[in-house]
């Protein structure tokens, strides 16, 4: 039975083609997904970055928990633990955009003494190394490592004889202590600017947490809670905006700190992480935009100090967001099946995937989700998919546009092959709403042949854009990704 089920899952490739009108030209969406592997059954057994690298945990043939990487259709085991009695892989691990991973492993001695070690893996260099220092000879504990895209790592650590918990940052091959306290430190998160947010209990041996920010020079308290109200689950984006949860009178709310205004705003929708349907992701913070699940199991979007309710029926949970792509899982009230809804420019796409949880999406619309089975115990199966954007044949036969590099950082080179003379042409860059954000200079009169333009994109925020040429009778477009 198990082999038949796996055979069906390996062949489970779902494809839909949807045609939409976007920016006056026709684009098709091709969506497909397939089963790739089983993953360990724990709260966060897998991760994916924007280049489509997938890191996951699962047991090997000797029933030892290992870390694996799935990339470009190939799977590679990157750890080689020999015995679960000598090394234990801890629950939490983290992956950045440059294929670097951090995790904590507990190494046991013959006398049952253990030491936690923060491990750093660079998949590009095939390198794995410890980066934490031992604070004591035994029972050295490390917690919750987090990594930014520069390879900087932050984590908590405590030695056996220490009365204080210490917060460390690994940067440029060296480890520095940035804070220590006799009170409990929890939930550090480091962004690409090297800023670290973390929680600090107000009193020893209590869980009344306050929110702090280390900006590279000093530790600053961010929240304004008092009394028994507490903070938890902080996150910081690369624009130094901060999202966290507060509990006020037994009710939970998200709080948003805007780095631009220096003000903290309460997102006035009650949330509840105790709800089993929203246990994987309750909120995503991406470049100042927040998508989250409310206690009413509707999905909400918070952007530019405005709150928008995105759903009005079904049970919705596990939201995901990357720039203009967003999605979530919902339960169809008629069939009682779990489906995925993706909001893309111009069209909502529903995938009848019978998914359970773990939905993630990247800047270029790659996505992950899981299905849950019982086969002599719980089994979590991981599926990988992609939404492909293609110009229709009508537009492809007109003027050919090539963009390099793509994704771009601060510039693009635009090459255009013109099949007829064009006067008063318009070549522009539009954002996903259709708004013109940049015009290409010296492109009004073009003759048959090839033309090249160097375009500065420094002023464009991260996201997806379309470069568009209008020759008076047709419009040809090409997608651009700005990613820093």
N, C-alpha and C positions, 0 to 999 in steps of 0.2 A: 504493500500500500504506500509506504514512504517513497519508494523509487518512482511509483506512478505519479504521486503528488509532485515530487521534485521535477519529473519530466515535464509535467504540465506547466509548472512555474517557469522552467527554463524557456519554454516556448511561449510564455505569456507576454507577447509583444502587442501592444495596443496602439493603433494608429488612427488618427482622425485628421481630415483636411478641412479647414474652415477658410472661406474667402471673406475678406472685409474690405471696405473702402476706407483708406487711411491717407490723408493728405492728397486727395483727389486721384490716387493711383491704387491699383489692386495689389494686395499682399495676401499670401496664403500662410496659414499656420499649420505645421505638421507636428503632431504631438505623439511621442512614442515612449514606452517604458518597458523594462524587463527586469526579471529577478537576477540578482548578482551574487548573493551570499546569505548565509545565516549569521546572526550577530548575537552576542551575549545578552542575556535578559537582565538588564539593570537600567537605572533611570536615564543614562545617556551613553549608550554603547557605541555610537558612531558620530562622525563629524564630516562635513564637506566644505571645501573652500571654493572661491570663485573660479579657479582654474579647473574645477571638477575632480580634484584629488579627494578621495574618500578614505578615511581612517576608521577602522572599527576593531572591536575586541571580540574574540571568540575562542573556544577551546580547540586545541589541536587533537591529533589522533591519540595522544597520551593523556587526554583530559586535563591539560594544563592551559590556563588562560594566557593568550598571546595577543600581540597587536599586529594587525594586517593593514596593508595599503592596497586600494584598488584604483588604478589609473590607466587610462587609454585601453580599457578592456582587459587589463592584466592584473592579477592578484599577487602580492608579495608579502611574505611574513617577515617582519622587521625585528621581532624579538625572538629569543631562543632559550627561554627559561627551561631548565631541565627538570625541576621538581617544584611542586607547589608547597613543599615543606621548607624550602630554602628561600624562595622569592615569591612574594605575593604582589600582584598588580593591583594597585588601589583603584577605586571607582572613577575618580575624576581625571580627565586628560584634556588637552587643548591643542588646536591646530591653527596655524596662521596662513596668510595668503601666499607665503613663499615656501610652502611644503616643509615647515619646521614644526615639530611636535614636542610637547613637554608632558611628563606624567610623573607620578610618585610610585616607587616600588619599595616594599618592605623586605629587607634582607635579614634572614634569621641565622643565628649561630647555633652550635650544638647545645648550648645551655638555655635555649629558647629566648635568649636576648635578641632584640631586633633593632635595626636602624633604618629609618626612612631615608631615601635618597631621591632628589629631584633629578630626573633624566631628561636630556635634551637630544633630539634626533634631527639631523638635517638630511632630508631625503635626496637633495641635489648632490650632496657630497658623500652619501652612504656612510654617514658618521653618527655614532651614538656615544654619548659621554655623560658622566655625572657632573652637575654644576653646583650642587649644594655642598657646604662644608659641615662636618660633624661638630655639633656643639657639646656632645658628651660621648662616652665610649659605648653606651648602651641606651636603649629606649629613646633614641633621638627621633623626634616626630616632625614630619613636614606635611603641610596641608595646602590644597587648592592652588596649584600653580596655574598661572595665566600668562599668555605670550602675546606680544604685538607683532606687527608685520616686519619690524626691524630686527626681530630675534631677541628683544629684551624680555626678561621673564621676572614676574613678581610672585612671591609665595610667603606663607607663614611658616615659622619653625620654632621648636622649643626643645631644649635639652633636658635630660632626666633630672638634673639638679637645679635647673633654672626656675626661678619664680616668675620670670617674665616671658611673654611670647614676643618674638621678634618678626619684623616684616623686612624681607630682603628683596633687592633688585639685582638681577644679573644683566650686565651691560658691557659691551666691548671686552668680553672674556674675563671680567672681574665681578666679584660679588660685593655689594655694599648694603649695610644695614641702614634703613631709612627711618625706622621707628621701632620702639619697644615699649611694652606696658605690662604691668601686673594684671590689668584688666584684659578680658578676652578680645582678641582681634579676629575678624572673620571676613570672608568673601571679598578678597582683593580682586581688582580688575585693572589692567594696564592698557592704555590706548597708544596709538602710534606717536604721540607727542611725548611719551614717557610719563604721563600723568597717571597716578594710581588712586582709585577710590577704594575705600575699605570701611568696614564697620568696627566700632570700638564700644564695648560695654561701658556704661556709665559708672558702674560699681563692680568691684570684684565679685566673681561667682554669681553674676546675674546675666540675664539675656535681654536687658534693656539697652538696645544698641542705638548709637548715634552715628551719623555719616560724616566721614572725613575725606579730604582730598590732599594728596601729596603732589605739588606742582613742580617738583624738581628742586625746590629750595626750602619749602616749609609745609607743615601739615595744617590744614585749614578745615574747620568744621563747616559743613554745608547745610545741614538740616536745621530746622527750628522747632523740633518736637520737644516736649517736656513731659514731666511726670511719668506715667506708665506707658505712654505712647512710644512705639518703637519703630525703627527702620530696619529693613532687610532687603536682600536681593538687589544690590546696586549694580549699575552698568554705566559705562562712559563711552561715548562715540569719539570719532576722530576730530570732531569740532568742539570737543570738551563739554558737550551737553551731557547731563546726568539724569538717569531714570532710576527710581527706587520705589519701594513699597513702604507705606506707613500703616500702622494699625491704630485706629482711633475709636475708642469705645467699642471694641470688638468688631469693627468694620475695617476692611482693607481697601486702600486707594493707592493708585500710582501718583507719584510726585515727579514733576519735570523741572529740572534746573536748567535754565537757558544761559549758556556762556555769553551770548550776545547781550542780553539785558542784565545779567547778574541776578535775576529774580527766579524764585521757585513758585511754580503754579501747581495747584491740586487738580488732577484730572477727575472730575466729579462724577465718576461712575464706579460703583462698588465692584470689587473683584474678590475672587475667592480661590486661592490656589489649592484649597482642599478638595475642589471638585475634580473627580477622577478624569473627566474628559479633557481637562486642560493641564494635565500633569507634566507634559513635555515642554511646551513653550507657553507661557502665559502672556509674554510680551516680547516684541522685537523693537530695538532702537537702532535706527539707521539714518545717519546724517540729519539728526534733529526731528525725524518723523517717527512716530510710535504707532504700532498696531498691536492691539491686545484683545483678550477675551474678557468680557464682563461676567459678573456673577449670574446674569440672566442668560448666559451662553450666546450672546450676540457679539459680533466683531465690531470694534471701534477703531477709528483712525484719528490720531491727534497730530496736527501739523499747523505751524504758524499760529499757535494759541487758539486754534479752532478744533472743535470736536465733531466728528462725523460718524454716525451710525451706519455701518455698511450692510447690515443684515436686519431682517425683520421677522424671519420665521426659521424653522428647523433648529436643531442644536448644532452650534458652531464652535470649533475649538482648534487649537494648534495653529495659530496664524503664523505666516512667514512673510518677509518683506525684503526686497533688494531693489532700491530705487523705484522705478515705475511698475515692477512686477510685485504682485502681492497675491496671497492665496490662503486658504484654510481648508480644514476638513469639516464636512457637515453631514448630519444624519438625515437622509430623505424620510420624511414623515409618512410617505405612502408605502415605500418598499422596505423601510427600516434599514436600508443599506448605507454604508459610509462612502461618501464621494469627495472628490477634491474639486474646489472651485478656484480657478486662477483668473485674476483680473489683469489683462494685458491691454496695451493701447488699442482702443477701439472695439474690444470684444471680451466678453466673459467666456471662459472655456470650462466646461464641466467634464471631469473624467470619472467614469464609473469604475473605480479601481478597487473597491472593497478594502480600502486602507484603514489602518487602525490609529497610528500616531507617528510622530517623528518627521513631519513634513518640513522640508528645507528647500530653498530656491537660491540660485546664484544670480549675479548681475546679467548673465547671458542666458537665463531661463533654463539651466539644468536643475533637476529637482530630485529629491529622495523622499521615500515614505516606507512604512513597514506594514506587514501583515502578521497577525498573531495566530499561532496554531498550538494545539496540544498533540504531541506525538511522544508518548511516554514521558511527558513533562512539557513545560512551556518551550516553544520554539518561536523565535522572532526572525522573520525573513525580510531582507532588505531589497528594495526595488529602486532602480536608477532610471531617470527619464530625461527627456530634452524637448523643449518647445523650439522648433526650427522656424525661422522667419525667412520666407523666400518671396522675391518679386515675381509676379506672374509673367508668363511668356510674352504677353503684349508689351510689357515694359522692358524685358530683357532684350527684345529685338531692336530697341531704339538706341539710346546712347549708353555706353558702358562706362561705369564709374568704378575705379579701384582706389581703395584707401589703405595707406600704410603709414605708420604702424596702426594696428587695430586689434586689441584695445590700445588707446593712445594715452599719453601722459600730458605733454605740454604743446604738442604740435601734431599735425597730420600732413602728409603729402597726398594731394588729390590728383589722380590721372584720369582724364576723360577722353574717350574716343568718340568723335562726332561724325555722324554719317550724313550730315547736310549742313550747309552754311546757316548760321543762326544770327539774327540781329535782335537786339534788345532782349537777350536771354537773361534769365535770373538763375543764379546758383547760390543757394542759401543753405544754412543749417537750421533745422527746426528741432524743438524739444518734443517730448511725447504728447504734449497738448496741442501741437501744431503751430505754436508761436515761433516766429523767426527770432533766433538768438544771435545769428551772425550772418553777414553777407560776404561773399567771396569777391574781393576787388578785381578789377580788370577782366571781368568775365562777360561783359555785355554783348560783345560782337565776337563770335567764334566761327572759324572756317572749318571745312572738312579736315579731319585728321586728329592727331593727339595733342592734348593740352595738359599742362601740369601747373599746379598751384601749391605753394607752401602756406599753410594756414596755422596761425598761432591759436592754441586752444587753452591758454593759461586761465582765461576768464570764465571758462565753462566748468561748472561743478561736476563731480562724478555723476555718471548716469548714461542713459542711452539717448542718442540723437539720430536724426536722419539728415543726410546731405541730399539735396534735391536740385535737379536741373530741369527747368521749364523751357522748352524750345518753341512754345506757342501752340503746339498741337498735342503734346504729350508731356508727361512728367515722369522722370526716372529717379528712383531713390535708392540709397544705400545706408545701412545701419552703421553707426559709429558708437563705440563704447569708450567713454572717458573714465579711466580708472587710475587712481594714484595710491 
